[in-house]
Amino acid sequence: MGVLCLTSILLMTLAPAPLTPDQASNLFATDSGSQLDAIFDTKVSPKPGVWRYIYIHHSRTPAGNALTLGQNTGGLSDHFLIGNGSGCIDGEIQLSQRWNLQSPASPPPGTKGIDPACISICLVGDFDRSIPTATQMRRLNQLVSTLQARFRIPAESVTWVDQSNTPAAIGRYFPADAFRSQLMP
């Protein structure tokens, strides 16, 4: 009886904290395209015609995840975050509460606003100093292709800012031409 009580106490101590409303959910960094269908299992159902653009930028930090990058702003300002292996798994896609509730993104530092019909994706990293990981780029391609197909977002509506030294941009070492060539028309 004593062993069972001690085991129960140990299990309760080691149990993770319950999910909070502002916590992000994760998709692990596997290459299964069908796994990305899980991004549409949201608390508020995605409605056709609401999302017309996709905006991509970097965090301009060497590491991070949805919790750490959103901690000073009351939650992640983006809909999706893709990890670089420092702070979360390389290529891990984290869905924010904004996506779960189908709420507009908040503008990243360095911008005045973001269109409410824009899906915002943040890649962890400082692409003014280094390139994104190959896994990040593969997962970004998968995520953007999935969103383009679902919401019929044309390639010209997938945007980023070509500027240095701001988290609102994509950074000078982001392979923009190679990425653009892989977008759905």
C-alpha positions in Angstrom: 0.0 0.0 0.0 2.8 2.4 0.9 4.5 1.7 -2.5 1.3 2.4 -4.4 0.9 5.7 -2.5 4.5 6.7 -3.1 4.1 5.8 -6.8 0.9 7.9 -7.1 2.6 10.9 -5.4 5.6 10.6 -7.8 3.4 10.4 -10.9 1.4 13.4 -9.8 4.6 15.3 -9.2 6.0 14.5 -12.6 2.8 15.1 -14.5 2.9 18.1 -16.9 0.8 21.2 -16.1 -2.6 21.4 -17.7 -2.9 23.3 -21.0 -3.7 26.9 -20.6 -5.8 28.9 -23.1 -2.8 30.8 -24.5 -0.6 27.8 -25.0 0.5 26.6 -28.4 0.1 23.1 -29.7 2.8 21.3 -31.6 3.2 19.2 -34.8 6.4 17.3 -34.6 9.0 17.6 -37.4 8.1 14.6 -39.5 7.7 14.6 -43.2 4.3 13.2 -43.3 2.2 15.6 -45.4 -1.0 14.1 -44.1 0.0 15.1 -40.6 -0.4 18.7 -41.6 -4.2 18.2 -41.9 -4.2 18.5 -38.1 -3.7 22.2 -38.4 -7.3 22.5 -39.5 -8.6 20.8 -36.3 -9.1 24.1 -34.5 -11.4 25.3 -31.8 -13.1 27.6 -34.3 -13.4 26.1 -37.7 -11.5 27.8 -40.5 -13.9 29.5 -42.9 -13.3 29.7 -46.6 -12.5 33.1 -47.9 -11.3 34.5 -44.6 -7.6 33.8 -45.2 -6.2 35.4 -48.4 -2.5 36.0 -47.7 0.5 34.3 -46.1 3.2 36.4 -44.4 6.5 34.9 -43.5 9.2 36.4 -41.2 12.0 35.4 -38.9 12.1 35.8 -35.1 15.6 37.5 -35.3 16.5 35.4 -32.3 19.0 32.5 -32.2 16.5 30.3 -30.3 12.9 30.2 -29.1 9.5 28.6 -29.2 5.9 29.8 -29.0 6.0 30.2 -25.3 9.3 32.1 -25.0 8.7 34.3 -28.0 5.2 35.2 -26.9 5.9 35.7 -23.2 6.3 39.4 -23.2 3.4 40.1 -25.5 0.7 37.9 -24.0 1.1 35.1 -26.4 2.6 34.4 -29.8 1.6 37.1 -32.3 1.8 34.7 -35.2 -0.4 31.8 -36.3 2.5 29.4 -36.7 6.0 29.1 -35.6 8.6 26.7 -37.1 11.5 25.7 -34.8 15.2 25.6 -35.6 16.4 23.1 -33.0 17.2 25.7 -30.3 14.2 26.0 -28.0 12.1 23.5 -29.9 12.7 20.6 -32.4 14.2 21.5 -35.7 11.2 21.8 -38.1 8.6 21.5 -35.4 5.5 23.5 -36.3 3.8 25.1 -33.3 0.2 26.4 -33.7 -0.7 29.4 -31.6 -3.9 30.2 -29.9 -4.6 32.8 -32.5 -4.8 30.0 -35.1 -6.8 27.8 -32.8 -9.4 30.6 -32.4 -9.0 31.8 -36.0 -8.0 35.3 -34.8 -6.0 37.8 -36.8 -2.2 37.9 -36.2 -0.6 40.8 -34.4 2.1 42.7 -36.3 5.6 41.7 -35.4 8.0 44.4 -34.1 9.0 46.7 -36.8 5.6 46.9 -38.6 2.6 49.1 -38.1 0.0 46.5 -39.0 -0.8 43.3 -40.6 -3.8 42.5 -42.8 -6.5 40.6 -40.8 -6.8 38.2 -43.7 -3.2 37.3 -43.5 -1.8 34.0 -42.0 1.4 34.8 -40.2 4.3 32.3 -40.0 7.4 32.9 -37.9 10.6 31.0 -38.4 12.9 30.8 -35.4 16.3 32.2 -36.2 18.2 35.3 -37.2 18.5 35.1 -41.0 20.5 38.3 -41.1 23.3 36.2 -39.6 22.6 32.6 -40.8 20.4 30.6 -43.1 17.3 28.6 -42.0 17.9 24.9 -41.5 17.0 22.5 -44.3 14.3 21.0 -42.1 12.8 24.4 -41.4 12.6 25.1 -45.1 11.1 21.7 -45.9 8.5 22.2 -43.2 7.8 25.8 -44.3 7.2 24.5 -47.9 4.8 21.8 -46.6 2.9 24.3 -44.4 2.6 27.0 -47.0 1.6 24.4 -49.7 -1.1 23.0 -47.3 -2.4 26.5 -46.6 -2.3 27.5 -50.2 -4.3 24.4 -51.3 -6.9 24.7 -48.5 -7.6 28.4 -48.8 -6.7 28.8 -52.6 -4.0 31.3 -51.8 -2.0 32.1 -55.0 1.8 32.4 -55.0 1.7 36.2 -55.4 -0.2 36.4 -52.1 2.6 34.7 -50.2 4.7 37.6 -48.9 7.7 38.6 -46.8 9.7 41.8 -46.3 13.1 42.0 -48.0 14.9 44.1 -45.4 17.7 43.6 -42.9 17.8 44.1 -39.2 14.1 43.7 -38.3 12.0 40.8 -37.1 9.3 42.0 -39.5 11.5 40.9 -42.4 12.8 37.5 -43.6 16.5 38.4 -43.3 19.1 38.6 -46.0 20.1 34.9 -45.9 16.6 33.5 -46.4 16.6 31.7 -49.8 13.8 33.7 -51.1 14.2 32.8 -54.8 14.4 29.1 -54.2 11.4 29.2 -51.8 9.3 31.3 -54.3 10.1 28.7 -57.1 8.5 26.0 -55.0 5.2 27.7 -54.2 2.0 26.5 -55.8 0.8 28.8 -58.6 
